[in-house]
Amino acid sequence: MATISNAAGRIMVALDYPTAQDAERLIEQLEGIPCWMKVGMQLFYAAGPGFVERLKARGYKVFLDVKMHDIPNTVKGGSESVTRLGVDMFNVHAAGGAQMMQAALEGVDKGQASGSAKPIVIAVTQLTSTSRHVMNDEIGIPGPVDEAVIRYARLAQRAGLHGVVASPLEVTAIKAACGSPFLTVTPGIRPAGADIGDQSRVMTPPEAFRQGTDYVVIGRPITAAPDPREAIQAIIDSIV
Ligand code: C5P
């Protein structure tokens, strides 16, 4: 049975805000709840490394969701920088290939301060927004999307990465292919009765954990709730 604290520690709140001030209002409302904070491109490009440093100074675990995809040397440099910043997790696109993913891990080794923990590095497989039509006919990858997801997950694992971002519907197949210690971080989560918004295939938090996921990423059901603290507390209560 999970305790309140370790249940909260498996929830990543997606801080999808345009400015640091907007994000800080939410953070104040969640004060004292030991959840992770996920900082994506919108907020990171606007608020910068200083915002991440402030989250770390407040004791939060930070997932920097910047989905790096570039030549290996550049990804190595990016990984070194975000490791120096002290993030606990960041991600790269598996589509960049094994050499690029290995370069990300080399960047971590270079950026790691002695004695501090290394960030977890995970891969984006096939974005959940990509339909089979787009994948087959525009990007040129044949076959069903779920086969591509597993291929990418295996490639990420062979490259030495620690897990993947995935739909909760893909968790069982990924764990079967890569083993249960290989982490899955799953967005597309909606508490029972919540507005689905632009997500299509969703699961509730307890359903996602029953599939074996390690972390759930939750944005609007918390950030757009009339009372975000009550919303995250109800999610925690649903999984302990
Ligand atoms: O508000 P919502 O709960 O839908 O937010 C989900 C978060 O997870 C967003 O930050 C979104 O960018 C991210 N994400 C996603 N689907 C993916 C990868 C990331 O929804 N495949």
Boltz pocket constraint, residues with backbone or C-beta under 6 A from the ligand:
constraints:
  - pocket:
      binder: B
      contacts: [[A, 14], [A, 15], [A, 16], [A, 40], [A, 126], [A, 127], [A, 128], [A, 129], [A, 165], [A, 187], [A, 188], [A, 189], [A, 196], [A, 197], [A, 199], [A, 217], [A, 218], [A, 219], [A, 220], [A, 221]]
      max_distance: 6.0
